[in-house]
Amino acid sequence: MPLQVRSIAISITVVFFFVLSLVSYFSGLAPFTCCKRALSGAVLAYIVSSWAVKAINSILINAMVTSQMKQKEKESGGKD
């Protein structure tokens, strides 16, 4: 696949974890509540980002295949 799903999803997850934990902390919540919310948000961010990267990969692969087919058709002169 053109993009590596796991590494991108984990990077996004780590960012979301820290952002959510800081937002919860500055909202005045207890540390345990901050941790639970950040962990829940990170799991959700991992699932959503992995689906998004897989969708982007399928679009990219489809575009590459279409481009190659058009190039082969152009080289053969449109003859079957």
C-alpha positions as CSV (number, residue, x, y, z in Angstrom):
1,M,0.0,0.0,0.0
2,P,1.2,3.5,-0.7
3,L,0.7,4.8,2.9
4,Q,1.5,2.8,6.0
5,V,-1.7,2.6,8.0
6,R,-0.4,1.6,11.4
7,S,2.4,4.2,11.7
8,I,0.1,7.1,10.6
9,A,-2.8,5.9,12.9
10,I,-0.4,5.6,15.9
11,S,1.0,9.1,15.3
12,I,-2.4,10.6,15.2
13,T,-3.5,8.6,18.3
14,V,-0.5,9.9,20.3
15,V,-1.3,13.5,19.4
16,F,-5.0,13.0,20.3
17,F,-4.1,11.4,23.6
18,F,-2.0,14.3,24.7
19,V,-4.4,17.0,23.4
20,L,-7.4,15.4,25.1
21,S,-5.5,14.9,28.4
22,L,-4.4,18.6,28.4
23,V,-7.8,19.9,27.6
24,S,-9.3,17.7,30.3
25,Y,-6.6,18.8,32.8
26,F,-7.1,22.5,32.1
27,S,-10.9,22.1,32.4
28,G,-10.3,21.3,36.1
29,L,-11.1,17.6,36.0
30,A,-9.5,15.0,38.2
31,P,-6.4,13.3,36.8
32,F,-8.1,9.9,36.7
33,T,-11.0,11.4,34.7
34,C,-8.5,13.1,32.3
35,C,-6.7,9.7,31.8
36,K,-9.9,7.9,31.1
37,R,-11.1,10.5,28.6
38,A,-7.8,10.7,26.9
39,L,-7.5,6.9,26.6
40,S,-11.0,6.6,25.2
41,G,-10.4,9.4,22.7
42,A,-7.1,7.9,21.6
43,V,-8.8,4.5,20.9
44,L,-11.5,6.2,18.9
45,A,-8.9,8.3,17.1
46,Y,-6.9,5.2,16.2
47,I,-10.0,3.5,14.7
48,V,-11.1,6.5,12.8
49,S,-7.6,7.4,11.5
50,S,-6.9,3.8,10.4
51,W,-10.2,3.8,8.5
52,A,-9.4,7.1,6.9
53,V,-5.9,6.0,5.8
54,K,-7.3,2.8,4.4
55,A,-9.8,4.8,2.4
56,I,-7.1,7.1,1.1
57,N,-5.0,4.1,0.1
58,S,-7.9,2.6,-1.8
59,I,-8.4,5.9,-3.7
60,L,-4.7,6.2,-4.4
61,I,-4.4,2.6,-5.7
62,N,-7.5,3.0,-7.8
63,A,-6.0,6.2,-9.4
64,M,-2.7,4.4,-10.0
65,V,-4.4,1.4,-11.7
66,T,-6.6,3.7,-13.8
67,S,-3.5,5.7,-14.8
68,Q,-1.6,2.6,-15.8
69,M,-4.5,1.3,-17.8
70,K,-4.8,4.5,-19.7
71,Q,-1.1,4.6,-20.3
72,K,-1.1,1.0,-21.7
73,E,-4.1,1.8,-23.9
74,K,-2.4,4.9,-25.2
75,E,0.8,2.9,-26.0
76,S,-1.1,0.2,-27.8
77,G,-2.9,2.7,-29.9
78,G,-6.3,1.8,-28.6
79,K,-6.3,-1.6,-30.3
80,D,-7.4,-4.7,-28.5
